[in-house]
Amino acid sequence: MPHLKSLAGLGMVAKYVSNWYCILALYANIIPKTTARFKDGRGVDVYKNNHIVFYEEIYKRHLQNHGFIFETKGKEESVRTPEGLVIMLRPPYSFVLDEIFLMKVYGQPQLKGRVVIDIGTSFGDSALYFASLGASKVYCFEADKDLYQMAQENISLNNMTGKIYIYNQKATGELLRILILEYRLKNVFLKVDCEGCEYEVIKNMGHSMFESIRDIVMEYHRQPEPLIGYLTRLGFRIKRKRRILFASKC
């Protein structure tokens, strides 16, 4: 999400909000609340400790400015990406679409004909992104029941039921080992974003399973040095960007 401590965050707010200086005053604890006046006429109340609705409105406009189309259906919204994907989501998730499709926090990997394992697939946005890059199969894990059901809906909406498979389970090293062995997976692209489970998953898969994994993109939530050292010893070359590790076989 944009933060006024960064020039990028201030720039995004100023681009869409007429009284951006009031938002700056709120962040500086000069005022406890304000009403953000968007340049398209909408007003949104913003409180010192609650910026969620405001950020959602910022990101919706940012995405629309880049070719995304929003439609509201009850409590849910559908978003059509410039690539033609249709994604149902419940606010406030627009910033996630920005991260994946515009900021490309998971990169733009060469996935044509490859298998992806997506740990922490949320409402299916990342799985659909990987499928759009040419992945032949995407195996997903999502422990949250509501997100899992939304992901199922999004997979169906995009006619991807024969390409994307999702398990309503918490991913573990043992489950990944079973998946890789059962389907004899090779040249796997592994994505991990599971709020801390990355340490258990990576350390408990077993060394031999990494012979089937070529690339890893992973969000980390504690000190990454143990993971970096472990993957380096397994033959991966590591790059780090913000809180994301990119690991590729040398």
C-alpha positions as CSV (number, residue, x, y, z in Angstrom):
1,M,0.0,0.0,0.0
2,P,1.2,3.6,-0.6
3,H,2.8,5.2,2.4
4,L,3.3,8.9,2.7
5,K,6.8,8.3,4.1
6,S,7.8,7.5,0.5
7,L,7.7,9.9,-2.5
8,A,5.9,7.2,-4.4
9,G,3.1,7.0,-1.8
10,L,2.7,10.7,-1.7
11,G,2.7,10.9,-5.5
12,M,-0.1,8.3,-5.8
13,V,-2.3,10.1,-3.3
14,A,-1.7,13.5,-4.9
15,K,-2.5,12.0,-8.3
16,Y,-6.0,11.0,-7.3
17,V,-6.9,13.2,-4.3
18,S,-7.6,16.9,-4.5
19,N,-7.0,17.7,-0.8
20,W,-3.9,15.4,-0.5
21,Y,-2.5,17.9,2.0
22,C,-5.2,16.9,4.5
23,I,-4.1,13.2,4.2
24,L,-0.6,14.3,4.9
25,A,-1.8,16.2,8.0
26,L,-3.6,13.1,9.2
27,Y,-0.4,11.0,8.7
28,A,1.6,13.6,10.6
29,N,-0.9,13.4,13.6
30,I,-2.0,17.0,13.1
31,I,-5.7,16.0,12.7
32,P,-7.5,12.8,13.8
33,K,-9.7,12.4,10.7
34,T,-10.4,14.0,7.3
35,T,-12.5,13.4,4.2
36,A,-10.4,12.5,1.1
37,R,-11.8,14.4,-1.9
38,F,-11.1,12.3,-5.0
39,K,-10.8,14.2,-8.3
40,D,-13.7,12.3,-9.7
41,G,-16.0,13.7,-7.0
42,R,-16.1,10.9,-4.5
43,G,-15.5,11.6,-0.8
44,V,-14.2,9.0,1.6
45,D,-13.7,9.5,5.4
46,V,-10.2,8.7,6.5
47,Y,-9.3,8.1,10.2
48,K,-5.9,8.1,11.9
49,N,-6.0,4.3,12.5
50,N,-8.2,3.2,9.7
51,H,-7.1,3.8,6.1
52,I,-8.5,0.6,4.5
53,V,-11.4,2.1,2.5
54,F,-9.3,5.0,1.4
55,Y,-6.5,2.8,0.1
56,E,-9.0,0.6,-1.7
57,E,-10.3,3.7,-3.5
58,I,-6.8,4.8,-4.4
59,Y,-5.9,1.4,-5.9
60,K,-9.1,1.0,-7.8
61,R,-8.4,4.3,-9.6
62,H,-4.8,3.3,-10.1
63,L,-5.8,0.0,-11.7
64,Q,-8.5,1.6,-13.8
65,N,-5.9,4.0,-15.1
66,H,-4.0,1.0,-16.3
67,G,-6.8,-0.7,-18.1
68,F,-8.6,-2.7,-15.4
69,I,-12.4,-2.7,-15.5
70,F,-14.4,-3.0,-12.2
71,E,-18.0,-4.2,-11.9
72,T,-19.9,-4.4,-8.5
73,K,-22.1,-7.4,-7.8
74,G,-23.5,-7.2,-4.2
75,K,-20.6,-7.4,-1.7
76,E,-18.2,-8.6,-4.4
77,E,-16.6,-6.9,-7.3
78,S,-15.3,-8.4,-10.5
79,V,-12.2,-7.0,-12.2
80,R,-11.2,-7.6,-15.8
81,T,-7.5,-7.3,-16.3
82,P,-6.0,-5.9,-19.5
83,E,-5.0,-9.5,-20.4
84,G,-8.7,-10.5,-20.3
85,L,-8.8,-12.4,-16.9
86,V,-11.9,-12.0,-14.8
87,I,-11.3,-12.0,-11.1
88,M,-14.0,-11.8,-8.3
89,L,-12.7,-10.2,-5.1
90,R,-14.0,-8.6,-1.9
91,P,-12.5,-5.3,-0.9
92,P,-9.8,-4.4,0.2
93,Y,-7.9,-6.6,-2.2
94,S,-7.3,-4.2,-5.2
95,F,-3.7,-3.5,-3.9
96,V,-2.9,-7.2,-4.4
97,L,-3.8,-7.0,-8.1
98,D,-1.5,-4.0,-8.4
99,E,1.3,-6.0,-6.8
100,I,0.9,-9.0,-9.0
101,F,-0.1,-7.6,-12.4
102,L,1.5,-4.1,-12.4
103,M,4.4,-4.2,-9.9
104,K,5.0,-7.9,-10.8
105,V,6.3,-8.7,-7.4
106,Y,6.6,-12.4,-8.5
107,G,8.5,-11.4,-11.6
108,Q,7.7,-12.4,-15.2
109,P,9.0,-15.9,-15.2
110,Q,9.2,-18.0,-18.3
111,L,6.5,-20.6,-17.6
112,K,5.4,-21.8,-21.0
113,G,4.8,-25.6,-20.6
114,R,6.0,-25.6,-17.0
115,V,4.4,-26.6,-13.7
116,V,3.8,-24.1,-10.9
117,I,3.2,-24.9,-7.3
118,D,1.4,-21.9,-5.7
119,I,1.5,-21.9,-1.9
120,G,-0.9,-19.2,-0.4
121,T,-3.0,-18.7,-3.6
122,S,-5.5,-16.5,-1.8
123,F,-8.5,-15.9,-4.1
124,G,-6.7,-17.3,-7.1
125,D,-5.1,-14.1,-8.5
126,S,-1.5,-15.4,-8.5
127,A,-2.6,-18.8,-10.0
128,L,-4.4,-17.0,-12.8
129,Y,-1.4,-14.8,-13.4
130,F,0.9,-17.8,-13.7
131,A,-1.5,-19.6,-16.0
132,S,-1.6,-16.5,-18.2
133,L,2.2,-16.7,-18.5
134,G,1.8,-20.2,-20.1
135,A,2.0,-22.6,-17.2
136,S,0.7,-26.0,-18.2
137,K,-0.5,-26.8,-14.6
138,V,-0.8,-24.8,-11.4
139,Y,-1.2,-26.7,-8.1
140,C,-2.4,-24.4,-5.4
141,F,-2.7,-24.5,-1.6
142,E,-5.0,-22.2,0.3
143,A,-6.0,-22.9,3.9
144,D,-8.7,-20.2,4.3
145,K,-12.1,-21.7,3.4
146,D,-13.6,-18.4,2.1
147,L,-10.6,-17.5,0.0
148,Y,-10.5,-21.1,-1.3
149,Q,-14.1,-20.9,-2.4
150,M,-13.4,-17.5,-4.1
151,A,-10.4,-19.1,-5.9
152,Q,-12.6,-21.9,-7.1
153,E,-15.0,-19.4,-8.5
154,N,-12.3,-17.4,-10.2
155,I,-10.7,-20.5,-11.7
156,S,-14.1,-21.5,-13.1
157,L,-14.9,-18.0,-14.4
158,N,-11.7,-18.2,-16.5
159,N,-12.3,-21.7,-17.8
160,M,-9.1,-22.9,-16.0
161,T,-10.5,-25.9,-14.2
162,G,-8.4,-28.2,-16.3
163,K,-5.2,-26.3,-15.6
164,I,-5.4,-25.0,-12.1
165,Y,-6.0,-27.3,-9.2
166,I,-6.5,-26.0,-5.6
167,Y,-6.3,-27.8,-2.3
168,N,-8.1,-26.3,0.8
169,Q,-5.2,-27.2,3.0
170,K,-2.2,-25.6,4.7
171,A,0.9,-26.5,2.7
172,T,3.5,-28.6,4.4
173,G,6.8,-30.0,3.3
174,E,5.3,-33.5,3.4
175,L,2.3,-32.5,1.2
176,L,4.7,-31.0,-1.4
177,R,6.8,-34.1,-1.4
178,I,3.7,-36.2,-2.0
179,L,2.6,-33.9,-4.8
180,I,5.9,-33.9,-6.6
181,L,6.4,-37.7,-6.3
182,E,2.8,-38.6,-7.2
183,Y,2.8,-36.5,-10.4
184,R,6.5,-36.9,-11.1
185,L,6.9,-33.2,-11.4
186,K,10.0,-31.7,-13.0
187,N,11.2,-28.2,-13.8
188,V,8.8,-26.7,-11.1
189,F,8.3,-23.0,-10.4
190,L,7.5,-22.7,-6.7
191,K,5.8,-19.7,-5.3
192,V,5.5,-19.3,-1.5
193,D,3.5,-16.5,0.2
194,C,1.9,-18.0,3.3
195,E,2.5,-15.6,6.2
196,G,5.4,-17.5,7.8
197,C,4.9,-21.1,6.7
198,E,7.8,-20.8,4.2
199,Y,10.3,-21.9,6.8
200,E,8.5,-25.2,7.7
201,V,7.8,-25.9,4.0
202,I,11.3,-25.4,2.7
203,K,13.1,-27.1,5.5
204,N,10.8,-30.2,5.6
205,M,10.6,-31.1,1.9
206,G,13.7,-33.1,1.8
207,H,16.9,-32.3,-0.2
208,S,16.0,-34.6,-3.1
209,M,12.7,-32.8,-3.8
210,F,14.7,-29.7,-4.9
211,E,16.0,-31.6,-7.9
212,S,12.5,-31.1,-9.3
213,I,12.3,-27.4,-8.5
214,R,14.1,-25.0,-10.8
215,D,12.9,-21.6,-9.5
216,I,11.5,-20.2,-6.3
217,V,9.8,-16.9,-5.5
218,M,9.1,-16.4,-1.8
219,E,7.9,-13.7,0.5
220,Y,9.6,-14.1,3.9
221,H,8.4,-13.0,7.3
222,R,11.4,-13.4,9.6
223,Q,15.2,-13.1,9.1
224,P,15.8,-14.7,5.7
225,E,19.5,-15.6,6.2
226,P,18.7,-19.3,7.3
227,L,16.6,-19.8,4.2
228,I,19.2,-18.1,1.9
229,G,22.0,-20.3,3.4
230,Y,19.9,-23.5,3.0
231,L,18.9,-22.8,-0.6
232,T,22.4,-21.7,-1.5
233,R,23.7,-25.0,-0.3
234,L,21.1,-26.8,-2.5
235,G,22.6,-25.0,-5.6
236,F,20.3,-22.0,-5.9
237,R,21.4,-18.5,-6.8
238,I,19.6,-16.0,-4.6
239,K,18.4,-12.4,-5.2
240,R,16.5,-10.4,-2.7
241,K,14.1,-7.5,-3.4
242,R,12.2,-5.9,-0.5
243,R,10.7,-8.9,1.3
244,I,10.8,-11.3,-1.7
245,L,13.5,-13.9,-2.3
246,F,14.1,-15.1,-5.9
247,A,16.0,-18.4,-6.1
248,S,17.1,-20.0,-9.4
249,K,19.2,-23.0,-10.1
250,C,22.8,-22.0,-11.0
